[in-house]
Amino acid sequence: MNIAFKKLRELNPHVDIHSTSNSEFHRYGRIHRQFDTREVINFLTANSQTPEKLSGYITSVPELEDLTKLKKDISQQLYGGMPIQIGACCGHNTCFKAFEYHKGNEVILAATDFVTLLGSYEDIIEINGTFSYDLRNIKAFFVESGSVIELFQSTLHYEPIHVRESDGYLTCIILPYGTNTPLDFSISPTRENNLLTLRNTWLLTSTAFTGESIEITPIDT
C-alpha cells in the first residue's frame, strides 16, 4: 500500500478512503496507463507557485494545449476524435463543497496525490423539480501522483482534496471542448435546467444535500 495512502487512512478513520485500484472505483471511472504524463507533471510542478498562471480551475491552459501528441492521443483514444480542451485545477482543499456533472467523460491527470469524492447521478432524487442527494452515498478515492483517471459522465464530482498541505493538489483536467465556459443562451428554469450553471456543467450545491459533510485531514498537518 502507498505510504501516503496508508497514513491518510490512519489519520481519517471517519472516512472510508479507497484506492482507485479497488473494485469500488469501477462504478465511477477507469484508470489509464498508456499515456505519458511527464510533461504535464513537469509543467504543473514548475508553475505551482505562480498563482497568476495556475490557481483554481482554468478551462484551457495554452502550454498544456500545446502538448499535441498527448492531446491527439487522448482525443482519439478516449473521445473518439471529438475536440477536447486541456485545462488545470490546482489549489488547496480539505472538504466536500458541491457536486457537478457533465454530458461526456472527464479525464484527470494527477501531478500530486489527491482524494476525490464521488457520487452517482442515479442517486440524485428529484421531487417536483427539487433535487436532493444523500451525502452518505459519497465514496472517497485516493488518486496517486502520475495516475490518469477517466470519470464517467454519470459520476458526480467536484474539487479535489489535497493529501499534503505543503503541496496542495495539482491536476490536469480534460473535457469535451467548450465545457465549463459561460452560457451564451437562455433556457427555461425547469427541472434539470435549474442545475445548468455553465456550458455542459450541471451543479448541485449545499441546499440539495442531506446528511453530514466530509472533511479530510492532510498527512502533514
Residue pairs with C-beta under 8 A, 6 or more apart in sequence:
1 19
2 19
2 113
2 142
2 144
4 113
4 142
4 163
4 164
4 219
5 17
5 19
5 113
5 142
5 144
7 219
8 17
8 115
8 142
8 163
8 216
8 218
8 219
9 17
11 217
11 219
11 221
12 216
12 217
15 140
15 214
15 216
16 139
16 140
17 115
17 140
17 141
17 142
17 216
18 24
18 25
18 139
18 140
18 141
18 142
19 25
19 141
19 142
20 29
20 31
20 141
20 142
20 143
20 144
20 147
20 149
21 31
22 141
24 139
24 141
25 31
25 141
27 120
28 118
28 120
28 139
28 141
28 151
28 152
28 155
29 105
29 118
29 149
29 150
29 151
29 152
29 155
30 149
30 150
31 147
31 148
31 149
31 150
32 78
32 107
32 148
32 149
32 150
33 148
34 73
34 77
35 70
35 73
35 74
35 109
35 148
36 70
37 70
37 109
37 111
37 146
37 148
37 172
39 67
39 70
40 64
40 67
40 70
40 109
40 111
40 172
41 109
41 111
41 145
41 146
41 170
43 63
43 64
44 54
44 88
44 90
44 111
44 170
44 171
44 172
45 111
45 170
47 53
47 54
48 54
48 90
48 167
48 168
48 170
54 61
54 88
54 90
54 170
55 90
55 91
56 89
56 90
56 91
57 87
57 88
57 89
57 159
57 173
57 180
58 87
58 88
58 89
59 85
59 87
59 179
59 180
59 181
60 85
60 86
60 87
61 86
61 87
61 88
61 172
64 86
64 87
64 88
64 172
65 71
65 85
65 86
67 86
70 86
71 84
71 86
74 84
74 107
74 174
75 81
75 82
75 83
75 84
78 105
78 107
78 150
79 104
79 105
79 176
82 176
82 177
83 176
83 177
84 174
84 175
84 176
84 177
85 174
85 175
85 176
85 177
85 178
85 179
86 172
86 173
86 174
87 172
87 173
87 174
87 175
87 180
88 170
88 171
88 172
88 173
89 159
89 160
89 169
89 171
89 173
90 168
90 169
90 170
90 171
91 159
91 162
91 168
91 169
92 162
92 165
92 168
92 169
93 159
93 160
93 161
93 162
93 169
94 161
94 162
94 215
94 216
94 217
94 218
95 161
95 213
95 214
95 215
95 216
96 117
96 135
96 138
96 158
96 213
96 214
96 215
97 158
97 159
98 158
98 159
98 203
98 204
98 205
98 206
99 119
99 133
99 156
99 157
99 158
99 203
99 204
100 156
100 157
100 158
100 201
100 202
100 203
100 204
101 121
101 153
101 154
101 155
101 156
101 157
101 201
101 202
102 153
102 175
102 176
102 179
102 200
102 201
102 202
103 153
103 176
103 200
104 153
104 175
104 176
104 179
104 200
105 150
105 151
105 152
105 153
106 150
106 151
106 153
106 155
106 157
106 173
106 174
106 175
107 148
107 149
107 150
107 151
107 173
107 174
107 175
108 116
108 143
108 148
108 149
108 150
108 151
108 171
108 172
108 173
108 174
109 147
109 148
109 171
109 172
109 174
110 143
110 144
110 145
110 146
110 147
110 148
110 149
110 170
110 171
111 145
111 170
111 171
111 172
112 145
112 162
112 163
112 164
112 167
112 168
112 169
112 170
112 171
113 142
113 143
113 144
113 145
113 163
113 164
113 167
114 142
114 143
114 160
114 161
114 162
114 163
114 169
114 171
115 140
115 141
115 142
115 143
115 160
115 161
115 162
115 163
115 216
116 140
116 141
116 143
116 149
116 157
116 160
116 161
117 138
117 139
117 140
117 157
117 158
117 161
117 214
118 138
118 139
118 140
118 141
118 151
118 155
118 156
118 157
119 133
119 137
119 138
119 139
119 155
119 156
119 157
120 137
120 154
120 155
120 156
121 153
121 154
121 155
121 156
122 154
123 133
123 134
123 137
124 131
124 132
124 133
124 156
124 204
125 131
125 132
125 133
125 134
126 132
126 191
126 192
129 190
129 191
129 194
131 194
131 195
131 204
131 208
132 208
132 209
132 210
133 156
133 204
133 208
133 209
133 210
134 209
134 210
134 211
135 209
135 210
135 211
135 212
135 213
135 214
136 211
138 214
140 214
140 216
142 163
143 149
143 160
151 157
156 204
160 169
160 171
161 169
161 216
162 168
162 169
162 218
163 169
163 218
163 219
164 218
164 219
164 220
165 218
165 220
165 221
166 220
175 200
176 200
178 199
178 200
179 198
179 199
179 200
179 201
180 198
180 199
180 200
180 201
181 198
181 199
182 198
182 199
183 196
183 197
183 198
183 199
184 199
187 193
187 196
192 202
195 202
195 203
195 204
196 202
196 203
197 203
